[in-house]
Amino acid sequence: MKHLHLPAVVAALLAGLDPVAGDPPAMPTLPLHYPPTRTVDASDTYFGTKVPDPYRWLEDSSSPEVKAWMTAQDHLARTYLDALPGRAALARRYGELLHIDTISAPSRAGDRVFYSKRAALQEKGVLYWKSALDPHDVDHVLIDPNQYVGTNNASLGSTSVTLDGTKIAYTLRPNNADEAILHVRDVATARDIPGEVITGAKYAEPSWTPDGKGFVYTWLPPAEPGKVADRPGLAVVRYHRLATDPKNDPVIHEKTGDPTKFIGAGISRDGKWITFEQQNGWDRNDVYYQPLRGEPTAALLHGWKPLVVGQPFLYSVSLWQDQAYITTNEAATRYRVFKVAMADPARANWKEIVPESPDRVLSGVSIIGGSLLLDYMANVCDQLEVHDLDGKIVRTLPLPGLGSVSELAGEPEHDTFYYGFINFTTPPEIFETKISDPAQKLWARINIPVDPAPYVVEQKFFTSKDGTRVPMFLVHRKDMPMDGSTPFLMYGYGGFGLSQTPFFSPGYYPWLEAGGGYALINLRGGGEFGEQWHQDGMLLKKQHVFDDCIAAAEYLITQHYTKPQRLALRGGSNGGLLVGAVLTQRPDLFRAMICEVPLLDMIRYVKFGSGKTWIPEYGSPDNEAQFRALLAYSPYHHVVKGTPYPSVLFCSSHDDDRVDPMHARKMAAELQAATSSPNPILLRIEPQSGHGGGDQVKKTIQYAADIWGFLFHELSVPVPDYKAQDVHSK
């Protein structure tokens, strides 16, 4: 199939010039010529209901026909995006915003501290270490993923440093995919230890023994042919002793055989206890334990004792000095903390030391400096408190303002710790403080060339379809007219208990600088108000999430913040499902949509990628009630021919091994064939990138220019006249 080129008239329109009159049009007025896409007579039948699937052939990415179709679609998308007026100026601006020095909060191990840092001209962040004792020590490069740019483009995945800070286990993820290979490196020499290479490290999360001679980890064997979706159920927990062949690593917990479950194990810092966790979806888990005498062996396989098993709640367990600190939503939707001696941790011996708060969610508990550091969320903003090990509050740690704790780094043995703070108008800052001393000092600030002064942040509450009160944050110019003329971008996620808290992104500032507004919606399905908020947006209640988003759009319109012709919606992954569902349920509310690495075929999602791991969140098509609920909102199955759909940009990653790109392919084909409007339906495919996209700054700049160039153009927003001052975006 040959590449398709836009007609000359359309190309002129995309460049922003009317080919006849010379006036800049609001948008292209002619339909695009989409690559031809055949349909097939395919279907599935569930509980007597036939479910057509006319684009099933697009599921097979190894097919030459599908590859040619993908090439044609991506070429069309990039031809359209490259020609957008102001795109070059946006790319220059994003070069200024993203080619900056960055640094993470430092964490300590032994007499060293470890941190990630990226210089302005580097494509990827580099992991460094320096002495924790010598304030004059210089940065020592430990792992530099920039060496992989141009080859397999591997990104740095998880890292785990020995307690003495001499060795690090780390994973590399080719093309920023989820699949990973584990390595072990000597910190002093910054060289890998020969022979220490373990494949199947997608879920590894290594936990070291105190002496640093080995670690427990989750190992994922290769999938059987045609059974990739069943692979998570094959995971086992093994122990690896350094200088031994990983193929002989003893299994200390067998596979579950259930692809909906995740498993993992951890060793206490004193090496006296080992715990095993089985995650049964995103609203419940089981925890087991056993004493550890010496290094782990296969003898542990049958020695697991239940700490808490079979309950419909979540439990997070931290071990310190033979005590377990258990954070749970058991009979407490906003979470509470128990303490119990590991000598006899029977449920009857648990003592509540931090009760549930009536108006805040306990979103995190850390043991730092021999105390408990509690992270609360009140109306979606963070609060930090120091408590003693019996739960008594010692003091509140004042934050710089209303916002989010973006990172927290501290250890049980050390008094000093660090936290990051952000909000919509505060670029990332990292503070150093102590458990024993309330004084704080600014340790680092990320300098980003933006001026937040003209903008204001509001938190508004609106009423959803069933009467539920839902909040959202609005960011816009202080002098914004309340006449519906402001272009607004809405963003939502609404799933897996993940809270959408205030954040800072330089990527949104060109939009704000052009007079646009931004709305972050705290949809049900997240964890902003506790576990009940999550459960009210999952399984048979998933439609609540879409209702909340629709109600948010209606609020912005009725309150004269914006109007449908000036409104866009963006979301990725589970948020891509949100975009797809709202697109098919209320296309009249929006002018444009950005749908990134999405789930869209909710009947066949379980057959691809990591689909079966999400059954506890979405439901299974093999359960009749859940099938009915899935089919009722599955975006791919609710595209209606002849509907004037808004402009849609689907963004897919070529190496996404989490959410299979077949979702975006099938939905793009369906919409291109069905829409009656001239609005573009485009499929952009990022090469050498996984579910999180590409991790190179150059890729991020080009992606941002495409995304925002599309939104600027489709919502008729002139791109500010950014001057060509930056060379880094070239």
N, C-alpha and C positions, 0 to 999 in steps of 0.2 A: 504494500500500500504506500503510495507516494505521499510526501509531505504536502499539506494544503497551505496555500498562500491566500491572504485576504485580498479581495478585490481592491483596486486602486481607490475607489470612492470611500470604502470603509477605512482603508489605511489613512486617508486624509482626515476623516472624522476622528479616528483614534489619536491623531497628532494634535487635535484640538482646533482644526481649521475647517470651516464649511467650504467645500470645493467650489461652490458657486459664489456665495456672498462674501466669504472671508471672515465671518463672525464666528466666535467660538461657541459651539453647540453645548448643550448640557450633557449630552451623552450620544453615543452612536445610535442611529435610528434604523439601521438596516440589520437584518438577522445575519448571524454568522453561518458559514457553511461548515457544518460539523462533519467529521469523518463518518462515512456510512457504517452503520452498526446493524447487523442482522439480528433477528430474534429466532428463538427455538421453541418448540412445543415441549416444554419441561414443566413439571409440577410435582408437588408432594401432597399427600393427603393425611391429615391429622384429625382423628375423631370425627370422620365423615365430612370434613371440610377440605375442599381442594384448594391448594395454594399455588397459583401460577408463578412461574419463574422464567420469564422470556429471555433473560440475559445470563442464564446460568453458564453459558460457555465462557463468559468473562472471568469465571473463577479460576481458571487454569492459567497461571502466569507463565508456565513453561511452554505453552503453545505458541508456535511462530505467529499464528494469526492474532493472538492476544498481544504479543509483543509488538507487532506492527501497529495494532490499534492503539496501544499505549503511546508509542512513539508519535503517532499522528495527533493524538489528543494533547500530549505535552507540547508538541510543536505549535499547535493552534493556540494553546494557552499562553505560551511564552511570546509568540508573535503579537498577540493582543496586549499582553502586559508590557512588553518592551516598548510598544508604541504609545503608551499612555502619556498624556501631557503632564509634565512635571516629574516624571519618574526619575530622570537623571538628577534633578535637584534633590529629590527625596533620598536617593542613594548617597549623595554627598553629605546630606544632613545626618543620615544614619552612620556614615563613616565617622563623623565627629562625635556622635553619641556613643558608639560602640567600640571604637578604637581608643580605649581608655585603660588606665592602670586599675586593676582590681586585686582584692585580697580577701581571704576568709579569716574567721576567728581562729586563733591557734589552740591546739589541744596538746596536752603534755603526756609524755610517756617516758619514765625514767628521768634522765637529766636532759632530755631534748624536748623541744616543742615542734609541732608539725602544722603546716598551713599551706594553702593553695594561693598562688599569686600569678597574675598574668600581666605582662607589660603591654603597653598600648599597641605595639606592632606585632605581638604574638597572636597566633590563631587560636591556641588552646591554653588553658591554665596549666601551670607547672606545680608539682608538689615539692615543697622545700622542707628543710629542717634547720634548726640552729640550736645552740646551747641554751638551756633554761637557766644556767648559772652565770654565764658570761654575757653581760649586756652589750659587749662590744663585738660579739661574734657576728660573722657575716652569714648571708643566705647560702645554704648548701643545696644544690639541685639533687633531688631524690628520684623523681620520675617525671620525664618530659614527654608527653604524648605528641608534641609537635613533630617528632621524628617520624611519625606514621602518616603525616599528611602527604598525599601523593602515592601512597601504597595501599594499605587496607584501611586507612583513615581510622585506626582504632582509637577509641576513647577510654579514659580511665574510669573504671567502674567502682566497685566497693574497695575499701582499704581497711586493714586491721593490723595495728602495730603491737608488738609484744610489750608486756608491762615494763620491761627495762629499756625499751626504745631502741633496741639493736637490730631488729628485723621487722619487715613489713610483708604481709600477704596482701596481694592486690589482684584485681581482675582487669583484663583488657577486653574491650567489646568492639570487634571489627565493625566498621561502618556505623558505630553508635547504636547497634542493635542490642537486644537483651542477651543474646547468646554470648558467653564469656569464657575466657581461659584464665586460670589462676596461676600466678607466679609468686615466688618468694624472693625478696631482695635483701641483701645486707645493707644496712643504713649507712655505715661508715664509708663503704667503698662505692655505694650507689650502683652495685652490680648484682644481677640476678644470681642466685645460688644454683649451680649446675644441677640439672635433673629435677628441680622443683617446678614441674609444670603439670597442671591438672586440667583436663578438658571437662566439659559438662558442668561448668561453674556458674550457670545462669542464676541459681539461687544460693550460691555457696555460703556467704556470710560467715567466714571463718572466726572461730573463738579460740584463742590461744590458752594453753596451759600456763600457769604462772612462771614456770622455768623457761618458757619459750622454746621447748623442744618439739612441740607439735600443736595441732589444732583440730577441733572438730568442725565439720562443714557438711553442707547439704550437697549431695552429688546427684546429677541428673543424667542418666544414661541416654544414648541415642534412641530416637523414636523408631518403632517398627514401621516399615513401609506402609503408607496410607493411614497411619494412626498418630499423626503429630498432635492432634487435639487431646489424645489420651496420655501424652508424655508426662505431664505433671504428676500423675499418679504413680510413676515409676521412681520418683525421688527417694533416696535413702540418706540417712545420716551416717557419716564415716569419720574415722579418726586417722589423721595423717601424721606420722612421725617423720621429722626431717631426716634426710639421707636414706630413706627407704623408698622402694618403688610404689607409687600411688596405686598401681593395679592391685597391690596386695593390702591396701588399707582395710582394716576390719570394719564391718558394718556394726554400728551400735544401735541403730533403729531401722527396721525394715520398711519397705514401701507400703503405702496405704492401699494402692490399687485404685484409688479414687481421685480422678483428675480435678475434682472440685476443691481439694484440700492442699494446703501448703504445710511443710514441716521444717523444723529447725531445732538446733540445740545450742546451749551456751554453758560455759564453765564459769563458776564464781571466781572473783579476783584472787581469793586465797586458795583456790583449787580444791576445796573441800566438798563442793556440791556441783552437780550437773543437772540442768533442767532440759526438758523437751517440750516443745509446743506444737500443737496441731491446730492450724487455723481452719475453722469450718465456715468459710465465707467471711463476710465483713461485719457480722454482728454476734459472733460467738467463737470461742476457742476452748481447747482443753490444755491443761498444763500437768506434766508429770515431773518427777524428780527422783534422784537417788544419791547417796553419798558417793564421793569419788576418792578412792584410795590409790594414789599413784596415777599413772597415765591411763587414759581410757583404753579398754580392750573389748574384744567381742563378748566378754562375760557380762557386759552391761546390757546386752540385747534383751535379756529376760528379767532385768532387775528393776524396771520402771515402776514407780509407785504413783498413784494419782494424788496430785495436789488439789486440783479441782477439775472435774470431768463431767460432761453430760449436761451442763447448765446452759440455758439460752442467754448467756451474757458474755462480756469481754473481760479478760483478766490480763493485766500486765504485771509481771513479777520482777522485782529487783532484789538481789541478795547482797547483804553486807553484814559482816561480823555474826554469821550464823542466824541472822534474822531475815525473814522475807517481808518485803513491803509490797503490798498487792493493791494496785489501783484498778477499780472495777465499777461497772454500772449495774451490778447486781442490786436490785431494788433501789436504784439511784440513777436515774437517767442522765444526771449531770455529773456522775462519778464521785467516788469517795475512796479513802485509803484505809487498809487494814494492815496490821503487823502481827506476825506469828513467828515463834521460834522454830527453826528447821528441825530441831530434835524431835518435835511432835507437831507437825503442821496440820493436824486434823481440823476440819472446818469449825468444829466446836471451840477450838482454841484461838480462833481469829479474834483480834481486838480492833475495833474501829478506832483509829487515831485522828482521822480527818473526816468529819461527816460531810454529806452532800450539802452544797451551797444552794439556797433557794433561788438565786438569781444569776449564778455564774456557772460556767462549765469548767471543770478541772481537765485541762487538755494535755497536761504533761507533769510528770514527777521525776526529778533527778536527785541522786545522792551526790552531793558536792561538799567537800570540806567537813565531812562528818555530820552533815545536816541534810534536811530535805529542802529542795528548791521547787516550789509549786508554781506552775504556769496556769493561770486562770484566764478565761475568756468571758468578758462581760460586754454584751451587745456587740460581739464580733471584734472587740479590741482586747489586747493582752494586758495582763497584770501579773507581776512577779511577787512572790512572798517567800520569806525564809522561815522554816519551821524546824524545831528540833526533832530528833529521831523518835520522839513519842507523840509527834503531831502538833505540839503547842506552837503557836505562831510567835516568832521572835521579832520580825519587822517586815514591813512592806518595802520593796525595792522600787523607788520611784523611777518611772520611765520618762524619756524626753517629751512624751506627749501621747496622744491617742494613736495607736498603731499596732504593729505586730513585732513580736520577737522573731526575727528571721533565722537566727542560729544561736545555739547555746553550747559552750564548750567548757567542761570542768570535770574534775575527777574526785572520787571519794576521799582520797588521801591528801588533797591539796586545797588550800583555802582560796586561792585566786581562781577566778573564772571569768569568762568573756561572754558577752551576748551581743547580737546584732539587732538593730532597730531600724524599721522602715515604716513609712506610710506613703500616701499618694503624692505628697509634696515634699517629703524628706528623703533625699538620696541615702543609700545605705551607710550606716554608722556602726562602728564596733566599739563597745565600752569594756574597760577592764575594772573589776571590782573584787571584793573579798566577801566571803560569808561572814567573817568576824568584824568587818569594818564597813559602814555604810557609804564611805567615800567612793566616788566613781570618777574615772577619767576617760576621756576620749582616746581610744587606742588607734583607731584608723577611721578615715572618712573616704568614701569613694567620690572623687570629684568628677561630676558630670556637667557638661556645658549646657545647663538649662536654668531658667529663671522661674521658680515656682510661685513667685509673688503675685502674679495676676490671677491666680486660680483659687477657688474655694472648694472645700469638700463638705458635702451634706450627707446625712443619713436620713433616708425617708422610709416610712412604712406604708405599705399598701395592702389592700385586701384581696386575697385570691378567690377563686371561684367558689370554694366551699366555706368561705368566711375566715380562713386562717390569715393572721397578720404576718406579713413577710417584709424583711428589710432589704434595702439596697443602698449602696454608696453612689453618690453622684459627684463627679469632678467636672468643673467647667469654669469659664471666666467669671470673675466677680461681677462684671457688668453685662452678663448675658441677658438679652431681651427675653421676656416671658411671652413670646408671641408665636411659639411653635416653629420658628425659623432655624433653630440651632440643629445642625446635624449631630446625631447621637449614635454612639456605638455601645451596644449592650453586650455583656459577657456573662456567661453562666456555666456551671458544671452540674451540680445537683446529683451526687452519687457517692457511694462507697464511704460515707461518713467523713468525706474530706471537706474541711471548712475553707471558705474563700475569704480570707482576711485582707485588710489593707496591705498594699504592696507598692513598691516603686518600680516603674518600668520606663527607661528612657525612650522605649519604642513608641509610647503614647504621646510624647511631647510634640512632635510635628502636628499631630491631629489637634491637640489643645492649642498650639500656636496659631493654627489656622481658624480657630474659633469653634472647634468641635467640642462635644461633651462626651463623657464616658460614664457608663453605669455598670457597677459590679453587683449582681443579684445574689442574695444569700438564699438560694432555692432549697426547698426540702430535698432530702437525700443526702445533704451534707451533714456536718456535725456541729454547726454553729450554736445550736441550742440543746445539744445532748443527743443521746442515742435515739430518743423517740423521734426527733427531727429527721434523723437518718431513716429510720424504719417507715416513716410516713411518706418516703419517696422511693421505696424499693418494692420489688415483686409486684403484687397485685395493686399496689398504690403508686406505681411509677407515673401514672398520668398526672398526679399532683405536681410533679416537677414541671411538666409542660404547661399546666394550668398556671402555675406561679409565674413562669416566664411570660406567658401571654398577658397576664394581669399586670405585670411590670410594664410591658410595652403600652398597654392601654392607659396606665397611670401617667406615663411620660407624655402621652398624646393629650389626654383630657386635662392635664395640669399645664399644658402649653409649653412644655419643655421642647417638644419637637412635633413632627407629624410623620405619617407613614413614608412620604416621599424622601424624608431626611433621616430615616431610621435604619440601622443595620444591626445584625446579630452575629456574634462570633463564638465559637466553642470548638474544643478538640477532644478526641477520644470519647469518653462518656459525654462530654460536652458537645461533640460532633453529633451524637445521637440526639441531644437536645435540639440542636440546630435543625437536623433533619425532621424531627417530629413537629416542631413549630412551623417549619417551612410548609409541610403538607397540611397542617391543621389550620393555620392562619396566614397564608401567603399575602393577604391584603394588608397586613400590618407593617411590612418591611419593604424597603427598596433594594437591599443587598444583604447577602449572607456569606460568611466565611466558615466553611465546614472542614475541619482539620482532622486527619487520621481517624475517621469516624467509624462507629458501628451504625449500620443502617438496615441490614437484613437481619431482623431479630428472630427469624424462624430458623435460619441456617447458621447463625453466628457460632453455635456450639461446635460446628464441624471444622473450624479454622482457627489458626493461631492459638492464643491462650483462652479461647472462648469458653471451654468447660469450667475454667476457674471462676467464671463470673456467674455461673448458674445460681449460686446462693443469693446473688444480688438482683438478677433479672428474672430468673425462673427458667424452666426447661420446656421446650415445645412438646416433650413427651408426657407432661402433666397437663391434663385437660384444662383446668382452671388457669394455669399459667400460660398455656398456649393461647387461650382466648384473650388474655390480657396482652400478651406479646403481639398478637396479630392486630389487636385493636389500635396499636400505635406504631407498629413497625413502619418506618418511613418509606422503605422501598416498595411496600405493598399498598401505599396510599397516595401514590402519584396519579393524578387524574388528567387524562388527555384533554387538551383544550383550555387548561387553566393558565392564566397569565402570571407565571411565576416571576418572582424578583430575580435579580442578578445573583448568581451563585458561583463562588470559587471553591472548588474542592481541592484540598491540599493533601497529597499522599506521599508517603516515603517508600522508596523502592525496597529497602531492606527491613521494613517493619515486620518483626516476627511476634508482635503482641496482638495488634488489631490488623487482621489481614487486609491488604489494600483492595481486595475484591469488593469490599463494601462501597468504596468510593467509585470504583469502576462501574459497577452495576447501577448505582444510583445516578451517576452522571449520564449514562446511556439512557436510562428511563426518563430523566428530566429533559434531555435534549430532544427526545422524540415526542414528549407530551406538551411542552410549553407552547402557549399561543402568543407569548410576548416576544419582542425583539431583544429582550435582556439576555446577556451572555450567560451560558452555563459552561464553565471551564473546568478542566481537570489538570492540575499542575502536579508533576511527579518529581520529587527531589531525589537525585541519585546519591549513592553512598550515604544513606541516612536511615536511622531506625525510627522507632515510635516517637522519640523525643526530637526528631529532626536531625539536622547536621549540627555538630558542635564546633565548627570553625566560625570565626568572626566574619570572614568573607562570605560564607554561605548565609549567615544570619542577616548580614546587610542586604544581600540580594533578595532574600526571602521577605524581609521587612519592606523593602521597596516595592515588591510585587503586591503584598497584602494591602499595604496602605495606599499604594498607587491605585489599586482597584477600588478601594473604598472612597478615596478622594474623588475619583472620576465618576463612579456610579451614583454618588450622592451629590454630585455637582459642587464640590468644594474646591476652590482654586488652591493650588499648591503655593505656599509662600515662596518668595523670590530668594531662595537660599543661594548664596554666592559660592563660586567654585574655590573654596579656601582649603579644602581638605584633600590630600592626595592618597589617604589610606584606603579609600573605598574603591580605588582603581584596581 
